[in-house]
Amino acid sequence: MRRGVTDTVSCYSGPTLGDQSILSGIFISMSEPEPDNRRGAIAGLVIAVVLLAIGIWLARDLTAASKMQDCLMSGRTNCNEIEPAR
């Protein structure tokens, strides 16, 4: 055993207010189940779907622009997409 080290353990429980610890209210309120509120989860899902849709749109748009640029850089003049008549 090292010199100056004691075998006793401090039992200090922190600041108290009356009979209860100040922190005990925090732990009790954290352990209580919250009401079934899924508004945050739905908002997160909507944001994720919007970001996914924007990403897909951007990828398709950039792919089309890349194909057009490749066509023009190869020296061709008829690079527009021909849409079939309806």
BELNOR-V92933 format. One record per backbone hydrogen bond with DSSP energy under -1.0 kcal/mol. CO is the residue of the C=O (numbers start at 0). NH is the residue of the N-H. E is the energy in kcal/mol with one decimal. If there is no record, write none. Layout:
co & nh & e
CO & NH & E
CO & NH & E
//
This chain:
co & nh & e
1 & 4 & -1.1
14 & 21 & -1.5
16 & 19 & -1.3
19 & 16 & -2.6
22 & 26 & -1.9
23 & 27 & -2.2
24 & 28 & -2.1
25 & 29 & -1.8
26 & 30 & -1.4
34 & 36 & -2.4
37 & 41 & -2.5
38 & 42 & -2.4
39 & 43 & -2.3
40 & 44 & -2.2
41 & 45 & -2.5
42 & 46 & -2.4
43 & 47 & -2.3
44 & 48 & -2.4
45 & 49 & -2.5
46 & 50 & -2.5
47 & 51 & -2.2
48 & 52 & -2.5
49 & 53 & -2.5
50 & 54 & -2.3
51 & 55 & -2.4
52 & 56 & -2.6
53 & 57 & -2.7
54 & 58 & -2.4
55 & 59 & -2.3
56 & 60 & -2.4
57 & 61 & -2.6
58 & 62 & -2.0
59 & 63 & -2.2
60 & 64 & -2.2
61 & 65 & -2.2
62 & 66 & -2.4
63 & 67 & -2.2
64 & 68 & -2.4
65 & 69 & -2.6
66 & 70 & -2.2
67 & 71 & -2.5
68 & 72 & -2.6
69 & 73 & -1.2
70 & 75 & -1.4
71 & 74 & -1.3
//
